[in-house]
Structures are given as C-alpha cells and as structure tokens.
C-alpha cells in the first residue's frame, strides 16, 4: 500500500499546479490521473488557449513557474467591451492600474507541457498514470483509495484527498456531494482566427443578442475566439465554409482588427454551470471544475481554480495533514472560498442574462451602462480588479509570495 500525505485525483492543469504548490511546502504528493499523458502539439491555427488573470500570474510567479512561461504568452494590455448595434463601449487599461498587463493568453498545450515537465522533475511528487480510482473509504483521519493501474488493482492511503477530476467528477459522487447544474441552452464555438493588422494589445468582448464573442490575443497575429450562440445557430455556424464563417464574424464584430485572413478548426461544446453543494467531506476537498464550472463569458474558470489552490495552500501551511484538526481546516477553507466563488459565478451569470437578449429597454440600459463605466475611473478600477481575481481577498500566492 502506498502512503501519501496528499493525493490529488485529476492530472489536468489544476491538478498539476496543485501538486507543485503543495510539494513546495515539503509535502509528499501523489497525483492520480486516469489517462496516460500523451501530449500532441496541434497545428498553430488549431491550438486551444487559456486566459491567465493577473492573480493567476502572481500565483505562478510565487511557485517559480512564471519565468519559464512568460515568453510563451501574449499580454493583454487593454480590454475593449462593446455591445453590437449600440453606442456603449468600455475600455480597460493596464496602465491605469500601474500594471504591465491585465492578463496573458497562453496556448493550452504549452502550459500543460510546461507543468507536466515540472511535475515529472519534482521528486516529492509521485505520478500514478494511467490509474483509475475504483472506490474510496473515509476514515477519521485518513482516506483509503482503491484504484487500478494497468492490469493491477492497488491501494493508497492519504491524509488529504484533493479532488480535481473536472465538472463530471466521479469522486464527487463517491463522496456523496450533490451538484446543481444549470443548462444555459447555449453552445460555444472555439477557434483561432488570423488577422491582417498587427497585435495592438487588446482583448475584445463583443456582446450580441445571441451571446458574447470574445477574441483573445495570441502570438503571430492570431486571436483565440470564443463565440457563444443558441445551440441551433451554433450548429449552422459550424457547417459554414470558412469564408462564410469569417463573414459572420465581420457582421457582428466589424473591422477593428482589419481582415480575418484565416480560421483554424472549429470545436463546439454546450454550456452548463455546475456548482457543488459543498466543497469538503471530512478529509476530502473539491477544487477547480469539480467544485464550480462556469460560463466562459468572463474567462474565469481556470483562474478561479488557481485561487482555490492558492487559498488551500495557505490553509494547509500551519496544519500537518493527517491531524485530527484537518477537517476543521478544510471547513475554514470552504467558508473563505464562498465569497469569491459566489461573486465569480454571479459575474458570469449576470453578464449572460444582461447581454444575451434583444429587449429594447435592456438594450439601451446596457449600452448606457457601458458608456458610464468608460468615464468612471473608480468604477473601472473596481471592475478591473474583480476581473483580475482580487475582488474577494488575497492569499499569499496571489501576492506573489510563497510561505
């Protein structure tokens, strides 16, 4: 039987970052992932991307990961928010906050490869992959895990189980933690588009009556596009030839970036919000999408997950896993995470409900709100800091400091 101080189930971006964070505290960490890590480098125009908020950059900096990542990213110096067919517009600028950038965009496979290499080179982390968890049993101060690796069934005992296996978490079900799911009845199309104008430092959020269109900067005059529509409209867009698809983008976005000279492969996925009824069960805790799955409108999913890791890191700093006080530590963690998670969920839901309709009175109201926000510096600062992850307190890692 393997004995571990902390076992993390789920080897995605969140699980890998969590393993690196907890191992930096001198913990012995086991990382259990159901699939083998076989990363394929996609074609440039087909790469998927992740937006990193400023708080996420600080967390990665504190874990000494950011120096090796920065040159692989595209900075967001400005954010341009507008509503199609209406006059209102808001522009947010990093220089107004005395920052180099409000965030950065990195290709998913680049970040995944970097974190995976860091984990493989860390002698305090044991990777168990491909390993599928079959069952678990919670004791007073331990969690026993039964899993299959290859053709062999094995046992692992851990002081703390960290669940990071995604929105459809099987471990959450095993822990008897209920989850509430809301279907947005929308579908997101993601793709990369290439522009004729050079990089201008802007990220764009364009709201339409069908849903938002986001364009995030990437190197080489590319933008990562996330376009939300009703399911039937999304299916129509998926079937269009590339030229007609790009024409539809022009129709609602205009020519702020010149012409779109190319588009990569398109992928669509239905949008649902999942929120767990609680975050902890004795010596187990949910983080990332296992705890909250968000609408992509505000780009906060991975950033919220990193803040989960950062606060849990702080809470564990003074408590050795396996002690009788660990459940109380996890309950304190859950209570402290409530405000940030609630506000982030409400931000996404509020934007979807406010902007994804075509009612005349609401159209004028939201246009006026964007115009008002653009001329109100204090309100712009509040909105900016909230979007960068600092709306509900700080952890040490969010300050760029490792305890």
BAVOVO-344694 format. One record per residue (C-alpha): residue number from 1; y, x, z; residue in one letter. Coordinates in Angstrom, 3 decimals. Each point is the difference from the previous one (the first is absolute). Layout:
<recs>
NUM, Y, X, Z, a
...
</recs>
This chain:
<recs>
1, 0.000, 0.000, 0.000, x
2, 3.495, 1.187, -0.881, x
3, 2.612, -0.102, 2.753, x
4, 3.630, -0.299, -0.994, x
5, 3.259, -0.490, 1.845, x
6, 1.471, -2.079, -2.830, x
7, -1.856, -1.585, -2.900, x
8, 2.035, -1.313, -2.923, x
9, -1.710, -2.427, -2.371, x
10, 1.659, 0.069, -3.424, x
11, 0.842, 3.117, -1.973, x
12, 2.964, -1.224, -2.036, x
13, 3.552, 1.296, 0.315, x
14, 0.438, -1.581, 3.443, x
15, -3.310, 1.219, 1.415, x
16, 0.544, 3.541, -1.274, x
17, 3.514, 0.174, 1.457, x
18, -1.220, -1.387, 3.312, x
19, -2.764, 2.618, 0.165, x
20, 2.522, 2.791, -0.567, x
21, 2.393, -1.430, 2.579, x
22, -2.559, -0.393, 2.790, x
23, -1.672, 3.343, -0.702, x
24, 3.422, 1.662, 0.424, x
25, -0.169, -1.162, 3.633, x
26, -3.173, 2.043, 0.484, x
27, -2.324, -3.007, -0.371, x
28, -3.427, 0.137, -1.609, x
29, 0.101, -2.581, -2.786, x
30, -2.760, -1.544, -2.093, x
31, 1.003, -1.636, -3.282, x
32, -2.467, -2.512, -1.386, x
33, 0.457, -1.153, -3.617, x
34, -2.353, -2.265, -1.954, x
35, 0.673, 1.591, -3.395, x
36, -0.329, 3.556, -1.184, x
37, 3.303, 1.772, -0.636, x
38, -0.040, 0.493, -3.764, x
39, 3.614, 0.079, -1.119, x
40, 0.768, -0.362, -3.678, x
41, 3.395, 1.133, -1.263, x
42, 1.338, -2.844, -2.144, x
43, 2.024, 0.392, -3.168, x
44, 3.701, 0.446, 0.769, x
45, 0.952, -3.523, -1.096, x
46, -2.890, -1.578, 1.916, x
47, 0.622, 1.545, 3.434, x
48, 0.639, -2.391, 2.900, x
49, 2.809, 0.822, 2.454, x
50, 1.019, -0.294, 3.643, x
51, 3.573, -0.368, 1.306, x
52, 0.650, 2.053, 3.147, x
53, 2.826, -1.158, 2.256, x
54, 2.132, 2.502, 1.896, x
55, -1.929, -0.670, 3.220, x
56, -3.252, 0.774, -1.826, x
57, 1.481, 3.273, -1.243, x
58, 0.880, 0.888, 3.595, x
59, -3.548, -0.782, 1.133, x
60, -1.485, 2.168, -2.740, x
61, 2.491, 2.750, 0.877, x
62, -0.994, -0.044, 3.662, x
63, -3.649, 0.361, -1.049, x
64, 1.017, 2.992, -2.184, x
65, -1.123, -1.805, -3.167, x
66, 3.343, -0.666, -1.680, x
67, 0.839, 3.571, -1.175, x
68, -3.020, -0.038, -2.301, x
69, 0.739, -3.499, -1.276, x
70, 3.739, -0.034, -0.605, x
71, -0.054, 1.714, -3.397, x
72, -2.560, -2.560, -1.164, x
73, 2.327, -2.953, 0.624, x
74, 3.020, -1.702, -1.566, x
75, 2.874, -0.679, 2.432, x
76, 1.719, -3.359, 0.340, x
77, 3.710, 0.696, 0.426, x
78, 1.155, -3.551, -0.688, x
79, -1.465, -3.521, 0.074, x
80, 1.333, -2.660, -2.382, x
81, -0.801, -3.615, 0.922, x
82, 0.912, -2.865, -2.325, x
83, -0.920, -3.568, -0.929, x
84, -0.701, -0.821, -3.645, x
85, 2.585, -2.319, -1.535, x
86, 2.467, 0.260, 2.902, x
87, 2.946, 2.197, 0.899, x
88, -1.085, 1.236, 3.436, x
89, -1.067, 3.632, 0.347, x
90, -0.460, 2.436, 2.884, x
91, -0.102, 3.783, -0.212, x
92, -1.301, 2.131, 2.868, x
93, 0.695, 3.740, 0.050, x
94, -1.647, 2.820, 1.946, x
95, 3.292, 1.887, 0.268, x
96, 1.503, -2.912, 1.975, x
97, -2.679, 0.670, 2.637, x
98, 0.469, 3.768, -0.188, x
99, -3.520, 0.422, -1.374, x
100, -1.348, 1.951, -2.963, x
101, -2.001, -3.038, -1.133, x
102, -0.882, -3.492, 1.204, x
103, -3.614, 0.623, -0.902, x
104, -2.306, 1.656, -2.495, x
105, -2.604, -1.155, -2.516, x
106, -3.298, 1.834, -0.399, x
107, -3.019, -0.696, -2.154, x
108, -2.910, -1.376, 2.003, x
109, -2.577, 2.512, -1.233, x
110, 2.315, 2.933, 0.814, x
111, 0.519, -1.148, 3.594, x
112, -3.680, -0.865, 0.408, x
113, -1.147, 3.403, -1.249, x
114, 2.464, 1.833, 2.236, x
115, -1.040, -1.885, 3.145, x
116, -3.681, 0.330, -0.835, x
117, 0.295, 3.783, -0.377, x
118, 1.875, 0.196, 3.314, x
119, -2.782, -1.947, 1.729, x
120, -2.754, 2.100, -1.567, x
121, 1.723, 3.165, 1.231, x
122, 0.386, -1.326, 3.545, x
123, -2.853, 1.153, 2.231, x
124, 0.773, -2.690, 2.600, x
125, -0.846, -2.792, -2.472, x
126, -3.584, -0.873, -0.934, x
127, -0.264, -1.953, -3.247, x
128, -2.925, -2.416, -0.278, x
129, -0.198, -1.191, -3.610, x
130, -1.368, -1.999, -1.654, x
131, -0.817, -1.758, 3.254, x
132, -0.119, -3.764, 0.464, x
133, 0.419, -1.496, 3.467, x
134, -2.815, -2.462, 0.726, x
135, 0.797, -1.175, 3.511, x
136, 1.919, 0.889, 3.123, x
137, -0.209, -0.651, 3.711, x
138, 2.865, 0.275, 2.455, x
139, -0.686, 1.296, 3.470, x
140, 2.444, 0.365, 2.898, x
141, 1.402, 3.343, -1.160, x
142, -1.880, 0.715, -3.232, x
143, -0.728, -1.478, -3.404, x
144, -3.456, 0.560, -1.482, x
145, -0.224, -0.035, -3.792, x
146, -3.096, -0.382, -2.115, x
147, 0.504, 1.165, -3.596, x
148, -1.906, 1.057, -3.100, x
149, 0.754, 3.277, -1.753, x
150, -2.048, 0.422, -3.134, x
151, -3.524, -1.179, 0.820, x
152, 0.307, 0.750, 3.712, x
153, 1.174, -2.315, 2.774, x
154, 1.883, 1.752, 2.776, x
155, 1.843, -0.664, 3.249, x
156, 3.470, 1.068, 1.102, x
157, 1.687, -0.518, 3.352, x
158, 3.772, 0.164, 0.241, x
159, 2.644, -0.408, 2.672, x
160, 2.390, -1.718, -2.413, x
161, -0.719, -1.888, -3.214, x
162, 2.915, -0.148, -2.471, x
163, -0.555, -2.628, -2.695, x
164, 1.685, 0.852, -3.317, x
165, -2.366, -1.598, -2.517, x
166, 2.508, -2.236, -1.788, x
167, 1.035, -3.617, -0.359, x
168, -3.557, -1.352, -0.266, x
169, -1.103, 1.953, 3.047, x
170, -3.659, -0.482, 0.908, x
171, 0.564, 1.830, 3.288, x
172, 2.677, -2.528, 0.963, x
173, -2.626, -2.702, -0.414, x
174, -2.499, 1.955, 2.108, x
175, 2.629, 0.227, 2.750, x
176, 0.450, -3.802, -0.162, x
177, 3.697, 0.355, -0.823, x
178, 1.228, -2.909, -2.094, x
179, 2.369, 0.481, -2.925, x
180, 2.461, -2.474, -1.487, x
181, 0.344, 0.165, -3.788, x
182, 2.818, -1.514, -2.026, x
183, -0.335, -0.248, -3.763, x
184, 3.367, 0.629, -1.663, x
185, -1.366, -1.552, -3.214, x
186, 1.457, 2.943, -1.858, x
187, -1.471, 2.888, -1.952, x
188, 1.427, 3.527, -0.234, x
189, -0.226, 2.070, -3.166, x
190, 0.291, 3.747, 0.481, x
191, 0.537, 2.562, -2.747, x
192, 2.072, 3.066, -0.853, x
193, 2.785, -0.250, -2.548, x
194, 1.802, 2.854, -1.744, x
195, 3.764, -0.143, -0.555, x
196, 2.380, 1.618, -2.482, x
197, 2.753, 0.711, 2.550, x
198, -0.418, 2.936, 2.441, x
199, -0.679, -0.516, 3.698, x
200, 3.037, -1.394, 1.833, x
201, -1.315, -0.052, 3.558, x
202, -0.235, -3.795, 0.143, x
203, -2.796, -2.333, 1.032, x
204, 0.417, -3.565, -1.209, x
205, -0.947, -3.386, 1.440, x
206, 0.719, -2.855, -2.401, x
207, -0.659, -3.501, 1.316, x
208, -0.902, -2.824, -2.364, x
209, -0.973, -3.623, 0.506, x
210, -3.644, 0.993, -0.654, x
211, -0.022, 3.009, 2.332, x
212, 1.429, 3.506, 0.461, x
213, -0.164, 2.919, -2.433, x
214, 0.117, 3.428, 1.666, x
215, 0.465, 3.290, -1.850, x
216, -0.501, 3.186, 2.019, x
217, 0.849, 3.455, -1.396, x
218, -2.666, 2.533, -0.923, x
219, 0.241, 3.444, -1.588, x
220, 0.311, 0.362, -3.792, x
221, 2.210, -3.054, -0.619, x
222, -2.685, -2.380, 1.218, x
223, 0.339, -2.969, 2.316, x
224, -2.723, -1.669, 2.032, x
225, 0.262, -3.727, -0.635, x
226, -1.134, -2.811, 2.302, x
227, 0.655, -3.414, -1.558, x
228, -0.847, -3.172, 1.910, x
229, -0.552, -3.321, -1.763, x
230, -1.871, -3.257, 0.358, x
231, -3.676, 0.535, -0.768, x
232, 0.019, -1.748, -3.396, x
233, 3.160, 1.827, -1.125, x
234, -1.482, 3.341, 1.112, x
235, -3.107, -0.681, -2.063, x
236, 2.164, -0.697, -3.057, x
237, 1.880, 3.276, 0.530, x
238, -3.256, 1.925, 0.351, x
239, -1.131, -1.232, -3.420, x
240, 3.177, 1.020, -1.860, x
241, 0.066, 3.071, -2.257, x
242, 1.983, 2.888, 1.465, x
243, 3.112, -0.618, -2.113, x
244, 0.192, -3.670, 0.991, x
245, -0.665, 0.847, 3.629, x
246, 2.909, 2.469, 0.025, x
247, 2.172, -2.628, -1.693, x
248, -0.686, -2.338, 2.928, x
249, 1.204, 2.715, 2.389, x
250, 3.213, 0.388, -2.018, x
251, 0.516, -3.740, 0.144, x
252, 0.340, -0.041, 3.787, x
253, 0.999, 3.600, 0.772, x
254, 2.337, 0.946, -2.824, x
255, 0.767, 3.502, -1.259, x
256, 1.048, 1.798, 3.209, x
257, -2.587, 2.675, -0.757, x
258, 0.494, -0.007, -3.745, x
259, -3.104, -0.888, -1.979, x
260, -3.528, -0.099, 1.349, x
261, -1.843, 2.318, -2.362, x
262, -3.515, -0.502, 1.357, x
263, -2.204, -1.768, 2.525, x
264, -3.245, 1.087, 1.616, x
265, -3.040, -2.101, 0.791, x
266, 0.758, -3.223, 1.839, x
267, -1.853, -1.105, 3.129, x
268, 0.434, -3.312, 1.790, x
269, -0.916, -1.186, 3.479, x
270, 0.509, -3.252, 1.874, x
271, 2.388, 0.100, 2.935, x
272, -1.014, -1.109, 3.464, x
273, 1.335, 0.771, 3.445, x
274, -2.559, 0.640, 2.725, x
275, 0.960, 0.391, 3.639, x
276, -2.470, 0.633, 2.816, x
277, 0.245, -2.252, 3.022, x
278, -0.100, 3.087, 2.245, x
279, -0.096, 3.758, -0.472, x
280, -2.398, 1.131, 2.697, x
281, -3.405, -0.730, 1.470, x
282, -0.824, 2.087, 3.072, x
283, -0.248, 3.572, -1.389, x
284, 0.618, -0.950, -3.641, x
285, 3.297, -0.349, -1.866, x
286, 0.974, -1.222, -3.480, x
287, 2.551, 1.862, -2.136, x
288, 1.306, -0.254, -3.558, x
289, -1.198, -2.813, -2.259, x
290, -2.722, -0.911, 2.480, x
291, 2.841, -1.105, 2.279, x
292, 2.593, -1.203, -2.554, x
293, -0.045, -0.373, -3.768, x
294, 3.449, -0.627, -1.485, x
295, 1.627, -1.286, -3.160, x
296, 1.084, 3.052, -2.073, x
297, 3.565, -1.326, -0.455, x
298, 1.474, 2.348, 2.625, x
299, -2.432, 2.895, -0.573, x
300, -0.857, 0.171, 3.699, x
301, -3.814, -0.127, 0.168, x
302, -0.855, 3.702, 0.262, x
303, 3.210, 0.748, 1.892, x
304, -0.828, -2.612, 2.648, x
305, -3.476, 1.524, 0.294, x
306, 1.433, 3.484, 0.589, x
307, 2.153, -1.438, 2.784, x
308, -3.220, -1.408, 1.514, x
309, -1.422, 3.530, -0.018, x
310, 3.199, 1.498, 1.420, x
311, 0.245, -2.344, 2.987, x
312, -3.719, 0.214, 0.763, x
313, 0.416, 3.789, -0.062, x
314, 2.686, -0.290, 2.685, x
315, -2.000, -2.399, 2.159, x
316, -3.059, 2.270, -0.063, x
317, 1.995, 3.135, 0.833, x
318, -0.253, -0.549, 3.739, x
319, -3.372, -1.732, 0.125, x
320, -3.318, 1.685, -0.612, x
321, -2.244, -2.365, -2.007, x
322, -3.021, -1.064, 1.990, x
323, 1.854, -0.601, 3.240, x
324, -0.059, -3.444, 1.568, x
325, 3.691, -0.355, -0.743, x
326, -0.393, 0.122, -3.780, x
327, -0.165, -3.807, -0.543, x
328, 3.307, -0.339, 1.863, x
329, 1.506, 2.748, -2.175, x
330, -1.099, -1.859, -3.129, x
331, 1.426, -3.264, 1.321, x
332, 3.326, 1.760, 0.606, x
333, -0.144, 1.354, -3.541, x
334, -0.585, -3.502, -1.394, x
335, 2.916, -1.440, 1.961, x
336, 2.341, 2.729, -1.258, x
337, -1.124, -0.462, -3.613, x
338, 0.616, -3.748, 0.055, x
339, 3.736, 0.050, -0.752, x
340, -0.171, 2.444, -2.904, x
341, -2.985, -1.731, -1.582, x
342, 1.525, -3.455, 0.443, x
343, 3.364, 1.035, -1.456, x
344, -1.624, 1.737, -2.957, x
345, -2.186, -3.020, -0.791, x
346, 3.010, -2.307, 0.291, x
347, 2.060, 2.265, -2.273, x
348, -2.562, -0.243, -2.783, x
349, -0.585, -3.723, 0.447, x
350, 3.725, -0.698, 0.180, x
351, 0.709, 1.861, -3.234, x
352, -2.833, -1.808, -1.793, x
353, 1.152, -3.447, 1.144, x
354, 3.702, 0.660, -0.598, x
355, -0.274, 1.525, -3.457, x
356, -3.143, -1.487, -1.567, x
357, 1.449, -3.379, -0.914, x
358, 2.540, -1.468, -2.392, x
359, 1.856, -2.563, 2.130, x
360, 3.700, -0.029, -1.020, x
361, 1.493, 0.028, 3.495, x
362, -2.288, 2.804, 1.158, x
363, 0.724, 1.948, -3.191, x
364, 3.717, 0.030, 0.786, x
365, -0.577, 0.692, 3.698, x
366, -2.189, 3.060, -0.581, x
367, 2.359, 1.346, -2.665, x
368, 2.856, -0.305, 2.477, x
369, -2.076, 1.640, 2.713, x
370, -0.712, 3.033, -2.217, x
371, 3.693, 0.300, -0.889, x
372, 1.006, -0.273, 3.676, x
373, -2.554, 2.611, 1.038, x
374, 1.365, 2.402, -2.623, x
375, 3.489, -0.012, 1.578, x
376, -1.074, 0.031, 3.668, x
377, -0.759, 3.612, 1.069, x
378, -1.349, -0.816, 3.465, x
379, -2.370, -2.649, -1.319, x
380, -1.140, 2.333, -2.779, x
381, -0.788, 2.668, 2.575, x
382, -2.045, -2.468, 2.057, x
383, -1.973, -1.133, -3.047, x
384, -0.515, 3.609, -1.123, x
385, -1.296, 1.224, 3.354, x
386, -2.320, -3.007, 0.251, x
387, -1.400, 0.742, -3.447, x
388, -0.511, 3.653, 0.916, x
389, -2.082, -0.991, 3.024, x
390, 2.475, 0.395, 2.849, x
391, 0.670, -3.652, 0.767, x
392, -2.198, -0.191, 3.109, x
393, 0.064, 3.246, 1.944, x
394, -1.131, 3.564, -0.486, x
395, -3.154, 1.989, 0.672, x
396, 0.007, 3.764, 0.377, x
397, -1.481, 0.502, -3.486, x
398, 2.684, -2.260, -1.495, x
399, 2.535, 2.448, 1.450, x
400, -1.859, 2.831, -1.728, x
401, -1.357, 1.351, 3.308, x
402, -3.621, 0.568, 0.974, x
403, -0.913, -0.312, 3.666, x
</recs>
